[in-house]
Amino acid sequence: MPPHTVALDVPVRLLASGDPGLAEAVGRVSFAQVAFGVDAEWTDRISRYEQIAEVRVAEFGTHADDEVLNLG
């Protein structure tokens, strides 16, 4: 599969970035819910992005006290 390409549906179809049907297809499979646990309306892009950012911040925040090892 080429880089920057999404495969979905049965039978599988490939959608490249920039494909006009990509946003609708990603929304239809509830990507934000599946990937991040975010339950925002697909049409409310700003709210969805804010909620995803909060999830990512929490994920990275768990590493705030990680110790950096000197492997050299």
C-alpha positions in Angstrom: 0.0 0.0 0.0 1.5 3.4 -0.9 2.4 5.9 1.8 -0.3 8.3 2.9 -3.0 6.0 1.7 -6.0 4.7 3.7 -7.5 1.2 3.1 -11.1 0.6 4.1 -14.3 -1.1 3.3 -15.1 -4.6 2.0 -14.0 -5.1 -0.7 -11.0 -2.9 0.2 -10.6 0.4 -1.5 -7.7 2.7 -1.3 -8.0 6.4 -0.7 -5.1 8.8 -1.0 -4.7 11.9 1.0 -6.5 14.7 -0.9 -9.2 12.3 -2.1 -12.5 14.1 -1.9 -14.2 11.0 -0.3 -11.5 10.5 2.4 -13.0 12.7 5.1 -16.5 11.2 4.7 -15.0 7.7 4.8 -13.0 8.3 7.9 -16.0 9.8 9.6 -18.2 6.9 8.6 -15.9 4.4 10.4 -15.9 6.6 13.6 -12.1 7.0 13.6 -12.0 9.5 16.4 -14.0 7.2 18.6 -12.0 4.1 17.8 -8.6 5.7 17.9 -9.0 8.2 20.8 -12.3 7.4 22.6 -13.6 10.8 21.5 -17.3 10.9 20.9 -17.7 14.3 19.1 -19.9 14.9 16.1 -17.9 14.4 12.9 -19.1 17.8 11.6 -17.8 19.6 14.7 -14.2 19.5 13.7 -12.9 22.0 16.3 -14.5 20.2 19.2 -13.3 16.9 17.9 -9.7 18.2 17.6 -9.8 19.7 21.1 -10.9 16.5 22.6 -8.3 14.5 20.7 -5.6 16.9 21.9 -6.7 16.4 25.5 -6.4 12.6 25.1 -2.9 13.0 23.6 -1.8 15.4 26.3 -2.9 12.9 28.9 -1.0 10.1 27.1 2.2 12.2 26.9 1.7 13.5 30.5 2.2 10.0 31.9 5.8 10.3 30.8 6.5 13.6 32.5 8.6 11.9 35.2 10.3 9.4 32.9 14.1 9.1 33.5 16.3 9.7 30.5 18.8 6.9 30.3 22.3 7.6 29.0 22.8 4.6 26.7 26.0 6.0 25.2 
